[in-house]
Each structure stands twice: as C-alpha cells, then as structure tokens.
Amino acid sequence: KNMEKENLLDLIIIGAAAAGSAAAIYASRRNLNFVIIGKDIGGEVALSGDVGNWPGIIETSGFELAQNFRKHVESYDKKIEEGWEVTEIKKEDNTHIVKAKNSRGEEKTWHSIAVIIASGIHPRHLNIPGEEELKGKGVTYCTVCDGPLFRGKTTTTIGAGNSALESALMMAGIAKKVYLVTKYSDTPEDKGGFPRGENILIDKVKKLDNVEIIYNAETKEILGNDFVEKIKYIDNQDSTEKEIETDAIMVHIGMIPNSGFVTCGNKNRAGEIEVDIKCNTDCAGVFAAGDVTNTPFKQIVISAGHGATAALSAIEYINKWEE
C-alpha cells in the first residue's frame, strides 16, 4: 500500500492536443506531479490544415501549431507518454487509476488524485465495403490535409453539414470536377439538401460551375484496385443503384467523441462528456476539457481555454484533497 502512496501522482492528463497541452502547461507552472498521455500528439489539430483564427498568429498550419504545443509542454521537462491509448479509468477510494495500452498490446497503469480527460474527437466512418481497404488511397477524412493531392482530378465529398460544404468549396478551387453527395433532398424542408449547413456556405457551393450535388443518396460501396476508382450509391427517390467515377472520396459525416473508456461521469446521447462551467464532470476529481465534452463549439482556441480551466479546477481540487 505504501508503494502505491509513493507512486500517487497529483494529476493525469489524457490527450495531447489543444486542451491537454494547455492543461499540461498550467499544471507544469504549479509544479504538479503529473503525466500527460497522448495517443497521437496534436490529435485533430495536427490535421486541420491552415489555421487563421489562433489569436496572435495570423497564419499557421494545424501541424505547426501542434508541434508548438508539444515544444511548449516539453520546455517544462515534461515527456509526453506518446502512443498510449487509455482503456479504463477506475475510481479507488478518492483516487483514480488509469490504464492504457499501446499498439504492441503492452499495458501501463498510473494512479492519481485528479484526472483531466482531453481525448478529443475522431471522424465518423461510412462503414461500407471498400472504405477501410482504400483509406489513404483516395479515401480521406481530412480534405485540408489531402485535398491538394488531387489537383485537376475528380473528387467526391460525402456529407451534409458545414464541414462537407467547406470540403466541396475547397476542392472546387483545386479539382477539375467535384461531386457533393448528400442523403437529403433539394427541398426547403431539408434546407436545399443541407439541413445543418450555414446558408452562406450552401449558397456559395450551389453557385459553383464545377460542383455537382447529388441528392437523396445513400452510399453503398467504394470500388478500386490500388486506388479509389468509383463510388456506388442508391438513389433513394427511385431506389436505383448508381455509380460515380472519382479519384478521391472525402468523408465528412460528423465526429465522434473519444469517450468510450469513460464510465464515471455523465455523457449525453452523442457520447460527449457533460461538464459545468469549471470543467467538472459529475465524478469527483475527474475533469474534462475540449472537443470530448458537450461544449457546443469545436474550436482549437476554445479547447485550449477549456484545458486551462480544467487544470485550474484540478489544482483547486488537489489543494483541498485529503486522503
């Protein structure tokens, strides 16, 4: 038991993107004894292409910003436990045990007073034949990362929200021909095929000559040998099966919070961890920050602010903690 006392950390931070990095910086400056565990450094930030809304830096890329987050954390002599995916958080008395494993199946365990969950989100997949096989061979979930590879080619964006519209807008400036596939119909009730999209984006996309919108479409299969060649879909109006020839498929059908390992603390129907204004979950000593939470706006700057808030709340909690 005493051995465990010696190894009891103040804090464990899960996630090494905007929220986790900001939390780590605040924790370092208070000399907390903590670890930061990151499956991949920078998470979705590293994949977010050009970033022009991070205050103080007029223009940078997500990749560069993620590298800078890392450098800042490491400047406090903190090593990020990289490549570890958290599988479980367990409450023990008034402390927490966090288990993780890496790609080789090795396991690691940490024990702490407080935990900050900043594990972010990941793109939803179509879950259709051909998708996994052709991932990275024309199938992408990040238009800003991979779009430029398809200059002068034909691309297909799948989705009905702002990120799909933004993908089609971006590709219209790069590709020769862009298909935009939505499962909704071109009616006022469905806001012209994009019920959750912003009007300004819908109008912009619909004015473009090289963008063809395909409505009422349910994607069924992605075909190709070494590379994407075609996509098959069902036209839900007349139940016929149709094909499009395309060099790339950009999937933008929403994001899923990385919260599967979270059992203590309320989650909403979308799987987001519910937090209050101070980033408390309803599990004592467990805080959550950034895109994994029910914060309505998924933005790098908001996640960073959330991470700082969670760290300050955790510090308050640790200061008052008694065995």
N, C-alpha and C positions, 0 to 999 in steps of 0.2 A: 504493500500500500504506500509506503514512504517513497519508494522508487517512482511511483506514479506522481506523487506530490512534486518531486523534483522536476519531472517532465511536464508539469502542468503549464501550458502557455497562457498568456493573457488572452490572446485572440488568434483566430484562424480566419483568413480571408479567402473565400472561394471565388476565383475568377480574376483574370489579369488583363482586363480591358479598361475602359474609362472609369467605371465605378470602382473596381478592385484596385486599380492603380492609385486613384485619388485617396481611397481609404488607407492604402499602404503608406502613402506619403504622410498623411496625418498621424497614423499610428507610429511611424518612424520618428516623427518630430516630438512625440511624447515618450520616446524610449520604451515603448511597449515591447514585450517579448512575444513575437508573433511570427506566423508563416503566411505566405501568400501562395496559393495553389492554383495553377493555371493549366488547363488542358492545352490551349494554344494562346500564345501571347497576343493581346490585341483583339482577339475574337473577331466580331463582325466589323469593328473599327478598321482593322487592317485590310478589309475587303471593300471599304466604302469609297474608293476612287477619289476624285477631287473633293477636298473639304474647304469650303469658303466661308463657313459660319462658326469657326472656332475663334472666339474673341481674342484679339491680339495678334493673330496670324492671318493675314489677308488671304493667302492661298497656300495650301499644303495638300498632301495626299493622306488618305487614311493610313497607308502603310508607314509613312514617315512619322505621323502623329503617334502611332502605336510604338514605333521604335523609340520615340522620345519619352513616352510614358515609361517604357522599360528602363531607359537610361536614368530617368529621374528616380525611379524606385531603387535601382542598383547603386545610385550615388550615396545611398544611406547604408551601404554594405549589406543590402538585403538580397539574397539569392531567391529567385522565383522557382518554386518547385514545379518545373515545367513538364508537361506530358502526362500529368496525373488527372484522372477523371474521378470526381467524388461519387461514391456509390451509396453512401449512407451517412446520416448524422444521427447520433443516438444521445439521448439525454441520460446522464448518470448523476443522481442526486441533483446538485445545482451546477454541474459542469457538463461539457459536451465532448463526445468522441466522434471524430470524423475519419471515415475510412475512404481510401481511394485506390484505384488500380491503374496501371499503365498499359500500353499496347502489348507488352510482353506477358501480361497477366500477373505481374508482381503486385503485392499489396503493401500499403503503408497505412499507419494509423497515427493520428495526432489527438491530443487531449487538451482542452482549453476551457477558460471561464466564459468567453464570449465567441460568437461566430458571426461573420458577415457573409451573406450569400449574395454574390455579384456575378452569377454564372451566365447572364445574358440570354440570348435567343438564337435560334437557328432556322434556316428556311424550311418551309413545308415542302415535301416532295409530292409528285403526282401519284407515285406508287403504281406505275403502269409498266408493262413489258418494254424492255429496251432502255429504260431510264438509267438504271444503275450501270448497265454494261457500257453505255455511251457517255457516262458522266466524265467531263473533262475532254471528251472527244466530240464536242459540239453541244453537249448539254451543259448548261451553266445556271447557277442560281444568283450570279452576280454580273449584271450587264456592264457595270462600270469597270469591273476587273477584266472581263474577257471580250467585251464588245469590239474594241479596236482590232482584234484579230480577224474580224470578218468584214474588213473594208471592201466595198464593191461586190459583196456577196448577197445572198438572200437569207434573211433571218426571221424567226418566228418567236414572238413573245406571248406567253400564256399567262393570263390573269386579268382581273377586273378592278383592281384598286390603283391607288396613286403610283405604286412602285412599278406596276406593269405599264401604265401610261408614260411614266418617266423613261422606262426602258425603251419603249417604242419611239419616243421623241429623240432620245439619244441615238438610237440605231438609224433613224431616218436621216441623220446627218453623216452616217458612216457607210451604211449598206446601200446596195442598189435598190433592193425591194424589202419591205418589212411587212410581215403579217402580224396582226394582233388578234389573238384568239380569246374570246370571252364566252362564258356559258350563258350569259344573259342576252335578252333580246333588245333590239333597237326600238324601244318604246319609251314614252315619257315616264311610265311607272318604274322602269329599270334605268332611268336617267341616261337613256341612249346607249345602254349596254354596260354602263359602269356605275352601279348604284352607290359605291363608296368613294368614287373618284371626285376630285375637285373640278368644278365646271370649267375653270380656266385651262386645265390640262386636257380635258375632254375636247374642248373647242379647238385647241391647238392641234391635237392629234388628227382630228377629223378634217382639218384644212390641208393636211399634207398629201401631196400627189403620190408619193412612193409608199404610203402606208395603206394596206388593205385590211379592214376589220372584218373578222369572221365571227358572226353572232351565233347564239344557241348551240355552241359547240362543246361536245364532251370528248376530251382527248382520250384515246384508247391505246395507242401504241407508238413507240418511236422505232424507226427502222433505219438500218445502216450496217455496213460491214465493219470497216475500221473507223468510220466517221459517220455522223448523222447524215442521212440522205432524205428521209421522209418522215412525216408525222401523219398518223391516221386519227380521224375523229368521226364521231357520229353527229350528224346534223339533227338536233332534237326536234326540229319542226316537221321533218318528213321521215325521220328515223333511218336515213340512208347513211352509208359509210363513205367517207370521202378522204382524199389524201392531199397533202401539200408537199411539194419538193422544197427542201430547205437545207441550208448548210449549218444552221445553228438553231438551238432552242433555248430561249431564256425563260426560266420558270420563276414567276413572281406571283405566287398564290397565298402569300401570308407567311407569318413567322410563328414559331412555337417556342415558348419559354423552356429553358433548360432547368426544369424544376422537378424532374422525375424522382430524384433522390430525397426530396424534401417531404418529411412525414409530420414534422412538428411545425405548426403554423398554418393558417388558413390559406387556401388557394381558391381563386374564382373559377368559373367554368372554363375559361381559356387556359387554365393552369398557371396563371400569374400569381405570385405570392402577394397577399394583401398586406400593405404596410400603412402606418399612420404617418403624420407629417414629420415625425422624427425617425422614420425608417424602422420602427419597432414592428416585429411580427407579433402574433399573439402567443409566442413561445418565449418565455423569459430567457434573456441572454442571446437570443437569435435575432439578428437584424438582416434586412435585405435591401438591396440598392440597385438602381439601374433598370435595364430592359426586362429583367426577370420578374420585376414587380408590376403591380397594377397602375404604375404611372402612365397617364394617358398618352404622353408624347415620347416616342423612342428617338432620342437625340443624344449625340455624344456629350454635348455640354450639360445636358440635364442629368445624364448618368454620372458624370464627374461630380456635379453638385450633390447628387444623391449619395455618392460614395463618401464624400466629406461629411455629410450629415450623419450617415451610418457610423462612421468612425468616431465622431464626437459623442454620439449616443452610446456607443460601446464603451468609450472611455469613462463616461458618467457611470455606466453600469458597473464597470470593473472597479472604479474607485469606491463604490458603495458595497461591493460584494463581500460577503462573509461566508466562510466555509460552512 
